Amino acid sequence: MKGISLRGRLAAGVAAAALCLGAAPAGAQTDSGPSQSAMVNLIHLLVKQKVITQQSADALLKEAEQEAAQARTAKAAAPGAAVPVPIPAEKPELPPPAPGVLRVPYVPEIVKNQIRDEVKADVIKEAKAENWAQPNALPGWLKRITWYGLMRFRDESDFYGANNIGSDGVDGYVNYDAFNSNGPTNVSPYSILNTIPFLDTTQNRINQMSLSARLGLTANVTDGVQAGFQLASGGDNGPVSTTQILGGGWTKKNIYLNLAYVTLDPWPDVSLTVGRMEDPFFRTDLVFHDTLNMDGIEVSGLTKPIGAEGLGEFATLGAFPIGYINSNFPTFSPSKTPDHTEWMFGGQVGEDWATKTWDWRSAVSMYYYLNDQGELSAPCPIYLGTQECSTDDMVPPFMQKGNTLFLLRDIIPDPNNPLTYAQPQYAGLLFKYEELDATSTFDLTLAPGEHLQITGDYVRNLAYNGSLEYRYAAEGVYPITNYDSTSRTLQSGPNAFMGRVLFGEPDPRERWEWNIIAGYKYLQPDAVIDAFTDYDFHLGGTNAKGYFVKATMGLFHNTWLQARWFSADQVYGPPLAIDVLQLDLYTAF
């Protein structure tokens, strides 16, 4: 029956059955109830599944009757054919079938099997041709993996104020991250200009081209288990940026492990993640840079999916190690320092209230840092050849700029050279940080692809205590940043806030989708740890205030252009005005 339609095969099967059994036309069926034959069930199913209409089913049965009658006539006319049994001239009329009931002659099993096999073969052939049913085309594990990536090309220009610190060629803004990383750094007045690293605060940098690239995968290992992995570019191994400056003699660029985590879902709406993960908290870049990732363990829960209609709650708890001390510290002493790992413990509770036209999301968070505060060392006789002091392990693993610092080492003067002795030093944090953060975003849908989104964020360091500037005054140790040595006053504070408005599509990913964002930021020096703040505003850190404007336009599917302008000044201390212009081209997959 190759090449014959399904309808034709069904009709042929009915006709053949009628011929074999000498069956009467369908209208002669004496049972007014539903037929129990496979053919009746098949046609019932075709009608019920809307494969054929009731009209087509009636036509099919009529066609079968005609072919069966023709077959009987041909058989009777054949030589040697048996004399047909006379059919009464008139037959009693049967009552019409009940609605939905089809009268079909009995179909032999051999015919049914033949029809089934041919239909099955045709369906499989079509499925393979259309590539929607190839069960062995790919290994099962590969089907559970999803790849993704993001690339960004940037052209950036940095503009510095004409009166910034360092413009006199004498004073400058010390780069304390390099001070520690390359240290200990000698701060002796007789060698300070040759050893102290300074930040650029005066010379504009125009058209600095850079890129950022990320490639990752997520694997659904099994129900309730997911794993993630990501590689990313980066100019250094700092936590806040994956930007890689181009040039450098066309040397190859660095790739780092950016994500590696496992997520378990032990109960509905509860997840547990361990490893290096994306920041799990709802927040803005007032506290943490947008691309900051964290190492540790966190557990999250929610009562409804974020953005789904209704009122729901969510919560997150996490423990994140920032730095372990060297287990051999101090290296040159048999007496080792007790463990005092630096941790960040985070907790957040929030609500999400959504309707068809708006979504209001708010949260209160607490970020508590353990063992982050530096301590002055025991008297340290460097002049006798001592290479390590007792608190060298309290050096922050990474810094930007803005926090209040002091020198960690209490160096004993060399009695033979009381004026010119070497003073190799490290810098540490003067204060503790216990950051209370309140964040809220109201997103109003004005039209498809057109939103008005208003965001507010306020942070306060509850551990800030201005009197700590004097805690080592007896040893003659005072802050080396945010401190006016003339008036002996601290110039700092524990507060930060931000306001931001977005108009347009919140996440433009298609051609001609767009948005505009404008906002204002204010960060006092010790509101948050400067190491993890936005890398672009004021070129990173705290002790900054100013505004920002961003505009984004979709060019193609998953390809968009963005322009950003940041204008910021210092809150306290010497002038440090920095404006940043960034033109970015993104593509994602």
Secondary structure, 3 states (H helix, E strand, C coil): CCCCCHHHHHHHHHHHHHHHHCCCCHHHCCCCCCCCCHHHHHHHHHHHCCCCCHHHHHHHHHHHHHHHHHHHHHHHHCCCCCCCCCCCCCCCCCCCCCCCCCCCCCCCHHHHHHHHHHHHHHHHHHHHHCCCCCCCCCCHHHHCEEEEEEEEEEEEEEEECCCCCCCCCCCCCECHHHHHHCCCEECCCCCHHHHCCECCCCCCEEEEEEEEEEEEEEEEEECCEEEEEEEEECCCCCCCCCCEECCHHHCCCCEEEEEEEEEEEEECCEEEEEEEEECCCCCCCCCCCCCCEEEEEEEEEECCCCCCCEEEEEEEEEEEEEECCCCCCCCCCCCCCCCCCEEEEEEEEEEEEECCCEEEEEEEEEEEEECCCCCCCCCECHHHCCCCCCCHHHCCCCCCCCCCEEECCCECCCCCCCCCCCCEECEEECCCCEEEEEEEEEEEEEECCEEEEEEEEEEEECCCCHHHHHCCHHHCCCCCCCEECCCCEECCCCEEEEEEEEEECCCCCCCCCEEEEEEEEEECCCCCCHHHCCCCHHHCCCCEEEEEEEEEEEEECCEEEEEEEEEEECCCCCCCCEEEEEEEEEEEC
